Amino acid sequence: MLTLSEVRGQSRVVELLQRAVLGGRVAQSYLFAGPQGSGKYTTAVALAKAVNCLTSPGVGCHECTSCSKINDGIHPDIRTLKPEGAKGNIPIATIRKQVIPALAMSPHEAAARFFLVAEANSMLGPAANALLKTLEEPPPRTHFILCTRAPSHLLPTIRSRCQRVNFQPLSPELRAQMHGEDEQAESIRILSERISEQIDSRGLDGILAVAKDANDRASLIGALEQCVQTCHQQARASAVTADLASANVHAQRAGEILESLVAIREHNAHGQLAVEHLLVALRGLPLPTVSVSGEKRR
């Protein structure tokens, strides 16, 4: 997920929200209105990150615990309400189970709690009325962002209680560019997962086969970058559990992958040859220990 400054094609919206965050004037209820694909939900998530970021408050990042949880969709205080079932509606049961009980408590760990409604028009009449009661008197440190393609179809009372932010259609050129970037990001994600699986299973020769599947040099670089990050995360996790041997192995793996990455990215090394060199280096490392029922084994 993007930060506010990374949202494209909506400069006026971004400027307005950044001023609100930095000035401590974030509205308790927003209505993000605009055509499909204009970035309403992405911007809503970015706003939640900016308000709750631990590293760059008011800006947002990709590294701190809060932003990482939001990116992964697991932050306890950032909840998204999406259409459910074959009819694609948000039923009143969702409001009663996910929204109303949470309002009785303070946010678990965030500076402010956010409820993001991905498509507000999918709320059935009872659900909309139930949410309306909350919008009338939202508790402190709680924000609602309703995204919609058709604001005129919402209850007038809901519209009147939200600060409206209009999103413009993206230009065809920008939409085409972003579509291409999304496809490349998905390719990088799949490549990095396959490489990580080969490393974890000690099927090191498989890494070379995966690398050959890379559509281009940029995809291979992106995949190796994600592998480095994964190894660093594994090293930190092992260190937290005092498994220093495994932490050391994961750190060494990260170092070897980083060395190959630098060779490709900075020195224009041949991708396949760099990966072959990486295989030789990884074969010299032991497997990390794995905890099973309180015991450690290799």
VMD Tcl script that draws the C-alpha trace (Angstrom):
set ca {
  {0.00 0.00 0.00}
  {1.14 3.53 -0.79}
  {1.86 6.49 1.44}
  {-0.03 9.73 0.84}
  {2.89 11.23 -1.07}
  {2.95 8.20 -3.38}
  {-0.70 8.52 -4.45}
  {-0.74 9.64 -8.08}
  {-3.23 11.52 -10.17}
  {-4.96 13.15 -7.17}
  {-2.62 15.99 -6.21}
  {-5.41 18.21 -4.90}
  {-6.76 15.43 -2.67}
  {-3.31 14.56 -1.37}
  {-2.53 18.19 -0.56}
  {-5.81 18.61 1.29}
  {-5.32 15.47 3.39}
  {-1.68 16.22 4.15}
  {-2.62 19.66 5.46}
  {-5.32 18.08 7.62}
  {-2.92 15.51 9.08}
  {-0.09 17.95 9.77}
  {-2.53 20.47 11.24}
  {-4.27 17.91 13.45}
  {-7.56 18.57 11.68}
  {-8.40 15.13 10.24}
  {-12.20 14.93 9.97}
  {-13.93 12.18 11.90}
  {-15.96 11.20 8.83}
  {-14.95 11.50 5.18}
  {-16.82 10.67 2.00}
  {-14.34 9.84 -0.77}
  {-16.35 10.18 -4.00}
  {-15.09 9.41 -7.48}
  {-15.08 6.92 -10.35}
  {-13.85 3.36 -10.01}
  {-10.08 3.09 -10.18}
  {-9.43 6.67 -9.07}
  {-7.61 5.59 -5.89}
  {-10.23 6.25 -3.22}
  {-9.57 3.17 -1.08}
  {-5.79 3.35 -1.61}
  {-5.86 6.95 -0.39}
  {-8.02 5.98 2.61}
  {-5.44 3.40 3.68}
  {-2.63 5.92 3.11}
  {-4.40 8.42 5.37}
  {-4.72 5.81 8.13}
  {-0.99 5.11 7.78}
  {-0.06 8.79 7.91}
  {-2.03 9.36 11.12}
  {-0.63 6.27 12.87}
  {2.93 5.99 11.53}
  {5.53 5.45 14.26}
  {8.54 6.46 12.18}
  {7.22 9.40 10.15}
  {4.07 10.69 11.89}
  {1.87 12.63 9.52}
  {3.62 11.12 6.50}
  {3.56 7.32 6.63}
  {6.16 4.74 5.68}
  {6.53 1.07 4.75}
  {8.77 -0.07 7.58}
  {7.37 0.67 11.05}
  {5.21 -1.82 12.90}
  {2.04 0.20 12.45}
  {2.43 0.76 8.70}
  {3.53 -2.83 8.12}
  {0.42 -4.15 9.87}
  {-1.79 -1.81 7.88}
  {-0.13 -2.89 4.65}
  {-0.74 -6.54 5.57}
  {-4.33 -5.88 6.62}
  {-3.79 -7.10 10.19}
  {-3.80 -3.89 12.22}
  {-6.44 -4.31 14.96}
  {-7.48 -0.65 14.77}
  {-7.74 -0.29 10.99}
  {-10.77 -2.17 9.74}
  {-12.13 -2.43 6.23}
  {-15.79 -3.18 5.57}
  {-16.24 -4.83 2.18}
  {-19.24 -6.24 0.29}
  {-20.02 -9.83 1.24}
  {-21.75 -12.82 -0.33}
  {-23.20 -13.34 -3.78}
  {-25.23 -10.13 -3.64}
  {-22.20 -8.03 -2.72}
  {-23.79 -6.18 0.18}
  {-22.60 -5.02 3.59}
  {-25.29 -6.37 5.95}
  {-26.29 -4.84 9.27}
  {-24.66 -7.82 11.00}
  {-21.27 -6.53 9.88}
  {-21.92 -3.14 11.48}
  {-23.12 -4.78 14.67}
  {-20.18 -7.20 14.92}
  {-17.24 -5.19 13.59}
  {-18.07 -1.55 14.30}
  {-20.38 -1.02 17.27}
  {-18.52 -3.26 19.82}
  {-15.17 -1.67 18.93}
  {-16.50 1.82 19.61}
  {-17.00 0.99 23.27}
  {-13.22 0.63 23.70}
  {-10.21 2.81 23.06}
  {-7.97 1.89 20.12}
  {-5.75 -1.07 20.97}
  {-2.45 0.39 19.80}
  {-3.09 3.10 17.21}
  {-3.16 6.83 17.76}
  {-6.52 6.77 16.00}
  {-8.88 4.03 14.85}
  {-10.12 3.95 11.24}
  {-13.10 2.22 9.68}
  {-12.77 2.11 5.90}
  {-15.88 1.31 3.85}
  {-14.63 0.11 0.46}
  {-17.97 0.75 -1.30}
  {-20.48 2.61 0.81}
  {-23.33 2.00 -1.62}
  {-23.16 -1.71 -0.84}
  {-24.57 -1.08 2.65}
  {-28.16 -2.28 2.89}
  {-30.75 0.12 4.34}
  {-30.55 -1.22 7.91}
  {-26.75 -1.23 7.77}
  {-26.67 2.36 6.55}
  {-29.05 3.44 9.31}
  {-26.97 1.65 11.95}
  {-23.82 3.37 10.71}
  {-25.64 6.70 10.62}
  {-26.16 6.59 14.37}
  {-22.41 6.18 14.84}
  {-21.59 9.00 12.42}
  {-23.79 11.35 14.42}
  {-21.57 11.08 17.52}
  {-18.34 9.23 16.75}
  {-16.13 8.63 19.79}
  {-12.75 10.36 20.10}
  {-9.79 8.99 18.10}
  {-12.15 7.31 15.65}
  {-12.46 8.09 11.94}
  {-14.72 6.78 9.20}
  {-13.89 6.91 5.49}
  {-16.70 5.97 3.13}
  {-15.67 5.35 -0.47}
  {-18.28 5.50 -3.21}
  {-18.73 5.80 -6.95}
  {-22.26 7.15 -6.56}
  {-22.58 9.52 -3.58}
  {-26.08 10.58 -4.64}
  {-27.32 7.06 -3.87}
  {-26.33 7.32 -0.21}
  {-28.71 8.53 2.47}
  {-28.71 12.37 2.55}
  {-28.18 12.18 6.31}
  {-24.99 10.17 5.81}
  {-23.69 12.60 3.19}
  {-24.38 15.54 5.47}
  {-22.29 14.06 8.29}
  {-19.20 13.45 6.16}
  {-16.64 15.83 4.74}
  {-16.73 15.14 1.02}
  {-13.51 14.72 -0.94}
  {-13.90 14.44 -4.72}
  {-11.55 12.23 -6.74}
  {-10.96 12.93 -10.43}
  {-10.76 10.23 -13.12}
  {-7.19 9.19 -13.87}
  {-5.85 9.97 -17.32}
  {-5.70 7.02 -19.77}
  {-1.91 7.36 -19.85}
  {-1.57 7.12 -16.06}
  {-4.03 4.21 -15.85}
  {-2.04 2.30 -18.47}
  {1.24 3.03 -16.68}
  {-0.14 1.94 -13.29}
  {-1.62 -1.23 -14.80}
  {1.80 -2.16 -16.14}
  {3.40 -1.47 -12.76}
  {0.79 -3.63 -11.00}
  {1.56 -6.53 -13.34}
  {5.29 -6.17 -12.70}
  {4.74 -5.96 -8.92}
  {2.74 -9.18 -9.02}
  {5.46 -10.85 -11.08}
  {8.08 -9.73 -8.55}
  {5.99 -11.01 -5.64}
  {5.58 -14.46 -7.21}
  {9.27 -14.68 -8.09}
  {10.39 -13.72 -4.58}
  {8.04 -16.28 -3.01}
  {9.36 -19.03 -5.27}
  {12.98 -18.12 -4.54}
  {12.29 -17.99 -0.79}
  {10.60 -21.41 -0.93}
  {13.65 -22.87 -2.66}
  {15.97 -21.37 -0.04}
  {13.86 -22.59 2.88}
  {13.54 -26.11 1.48}
  {17.21 -26.24 0.59}
  {16.22 -26.78 -3.04}
  {18.91 -24.35 -4.03}
  {19.17 -25.54 -7.61}
  {15.56 -24.52 -8.03}
  {16.52 -20.89 -7.50}
  {18.31 -20.89 -10.84}
  {15.22 -22.25 -12.58}
  {13.10 -19.59 -10.92}
  {15.57 -16.88 -11.92}
  {15.38 -18.00 -15.54}
  {11.62 -17.41 -15.40}
  {12.15 -13.71 -14.67}
  {10.68 -11.74 -17.54}
  {13.32 -9.07 -17.26}
  {16.23 -7.79 -15.21}
  {13.97 -5.48 -13.15}
  {11.77 -8.40 -12.07}
  {14.78 -10.43 -10.92}
  {16.17 -7.43 -9.00}
  {12.81 -6.83 -7.33}
  {12.51 -10.51 -6.37}
  {15.98 -10.60 -4.84}
  {15.29 -7.38 -2.93}
  {12.22 -8.97 -1.35}
  {14.24 -12.09 -0.51}
  {16.77 -9.93 1.34}
  {13.96 -8.33 3.33}
  {12.49 -11.76 4.13}
  {15.83 -13.04 5.42}
  {16.25 -9.93 7.57}
  {12.78 -10.45 9.05}
  {13.58 -14.10 9.78}
  {16.84 -13.09 11.43}
  {15.03 -10.60 13.70}
  {12.36 -13.17 14.57}
  {15.00 -15.75 15.52}
  {16.89 -13.19 17.59}
  {13.73 -12.32 19.52}
  {13.38 -16.00 20.52}
  {17.08 -16.11 21.47}
  {17.82 -18.58 18.64}
  {21.06 -16.83 17.78}
  {22.34 -19.67 15.58}
  {19.36 -19.41 13.24}
  {19.50 -15.62 13.37}
  {23.10 -15.79 12.21}
  {22.25 -18.15 9.33}
  {19.40 -15.94 8.14}
  {21.67 -12.88 8.36}
  {24.34 -14.68 6.34}
  {21.76 -15.62 3.72}
  {20.67 -12.02 3.50}
  {24.29 -10.95 3.04}
  {24.91 -13.44 0.22}
  {21.70 -12.50 -1.60}
  {22.49 -8.82 -1.15}
  {25.94 -9.34 -2.66}
  {24.40 -10.91 -5.78}
  {21.78 -8.20 -5.88}
  {24.40 -5.45 -5.80}
  {26.36 -7.21 -8.55}
  {23.28 -7.22 -10.80}
  {21.89 -3.82 -9.86}
  {25.03 -1.74 -9.41}
  {27.61 -3.48 -11.59}
  {25.35 -4.76 -14.37}
  {26.34 -8.39 -13.77}
  {24.61 -11.08 -15.83}
  {21.56 -12.20 -13.85}
  {21.92 -15.94 -14.43}
  {25.64 -15.94 -13.66}
  {25.07 -13.93 -10.47}
  {22.41 -16.39 -9.33}
  {24.74 -19.33 -10.07}
  {27.35 -17.67 -7.84}
  {24.66 -17.19 -5.20}
  {23.88 -20.92 -5.26}
  {27.48 -21.79 -4.53}
  {27.55 -19.40 -1.58}
  {24.25 -20.63 -0.13}
  {25.31 -24.27 -0.31}
  {28.05 -23.45 2.17}
  {25.57 -22.28 4.81}
  {23.83 -24.58 7.31}
  {20.07 -24.80 7.56}
  {18.54 -22.74 10.40}
  {17.04 -24.61 13.31}
  {13.27 -25.06 13.42}
  {11.36 -25.14 16.67}
  {9.09 -28.19 17.04}
  {7.14 -28.79 20.28}
  {9.62 -26.75 22.23}
  {12.65 -28.58 20.80}
  {15.01 -27.44 18.10}
  {15.96 -29.56 15.15}
  {17.60 -29.05 11.77}
}
mol new
graphics top color blue
foreach p $ca { graphics top sphere $p radius 0.5 }
foreach p [lrange $ca 0 end-1] q [lrange $ca 1 end] { graphics top cylinder $p $q radius 0.2 }
display resetview
